[in-house]
Amino acid sequence: MKKVPEQLLFYLLVFMFILPNLPSTVQAADSSCSQAAEAWIATLGDAEHSDIFLRHTRNNCRFSGDWVEQSRDDQNPDRRTRMCKDLVLIWTHKNCGYFRDVINPAAYEPCKAWSRKMHQHCMDNDVGWFF
């Protein structure tokens, strides 16, 4: 079994426990990433949970955008692929599973589509889309 680097574990803990609890006002609500999330959230018609979805997705846009921005000058395609897969796609998909299992099962498919969109923008090195 592979050993997970301590720094990655730290960021995972921050992502899972601290970022979702930050006030929504800290996050950019008007980024293209957030707008894409708002669009699929609106299709659910789940007003009771929309604030939870919005808070998580905005934090996810910020978290992913930070990683994309930090690696914007990295020309190594293998590192970009790994970063986009591990720190954008997988962590976003983790939220989709949480949405499905805990909040509203109908959120899973549109969230997955959104996570794939995030992954593509990461691979395209499109930092502006996240902020």
N, C-alpha and C positions, 0 to 999 in steps of 0.2 A: 504494500500500500504506500502511495506517495505521501510524503510529509508536506503539509500545507505551511507555506512561509508565515512567520509570525505577523508580518505587516499585513498580509492578506486577511488573516484572522481578525486583526484589529479593525480593518475597514469593514469587514463583514459585521462585526459587532456594532460599530457605529451606524452602519446602514440599517441594521435590523431593529435597534433599540433606541437610538437617539434621533436620527433624522426624521422618522415618522412622527415624532412627538414635538417637533419644532413648529412654531406657529406658521400657518400658511402664508402669512405676509412676508416671511423671509424668502420665500421661493418666487421665482419669476412666473407669474400667472399668464403672461402674454407671449411666452416663447412658442415657437411652432410645435415643439414637443408637447408642451402643456395643452395647446389648442387641439392637437391630435388626440390627446387623452380625453379632454373635455368632450370631444365629438363622440367617442365611443361610450363615454359615461352617460351622455344625454340619451343615447339610444336605449339604455337600460330602463329608463323611466323609474328609477329607484331613488326618489327624493330623500327617503329616510337615510340612505347611506352615501349620498353623493359627496358630502363633505369628507368622509373617510377616503373615498376613492380619489377625490381631488388632492387631498393632503399627501397621500401616498404617491400618486403619480407625479405631482410637482416635485416632491423630494427626489423621486427617482430620476426625473429629468435633470435636476441639479447635480445629483451624484454622478450620473453617467456623463453629463456634460463636463464636469470637472476632470474626469478621467480622459475624455477625448481631448480636452484642451491641454492637459499635461503632456499628452503624447502627440500633439499636432505636428511637431517637427521630426518625429521618429519616422524614418523612411524604411525601416525594416518591416516588410510585409508580414512576416511570421509573428512578430511582436504585436502588430496592429490586429491581426486576426485573433490572436489569443486574448488580447485585452478586450476587444469588442465582444468576443464570445463569453469570456469569463466575467467581465465586470459590467457589461451592458446587457447582453442577452440573458445570461443565466440569472442574474440578480433581478432583472425585470420579470422574468418568467416566475421567479420565486414569489413575487407579489401576486402574479396571476393565480398561482396555486392557492395562496392565502385568500384572495378574493373569492375564489370558487369554493373553497372548503369552509370558510368562516363567515363570509359576508353574503354573497349572492352567487350561486352557481352559474347564472347567466353571464356573469362578467368574464368568465374564463376565455372564451373564444375571441371576443373583441380585444381583450387585453393581450392575448397571444399575438394577434395581428399587429397591434401597436408595438409590442416588443420586437417583432421582426422589422418593423419600420425603423425603430430606434437603432437596431443592429446595422441596418443598411446605411443609415446616416453616419454611424460610427465608422463603418468601413470606408465610406466616402470622405472621411475626415471633415465632416460638415459641422464644425464646432458651433456655428451660429444657430443651427436648428435647435440646439439644446437650450439656448439661453434667450 
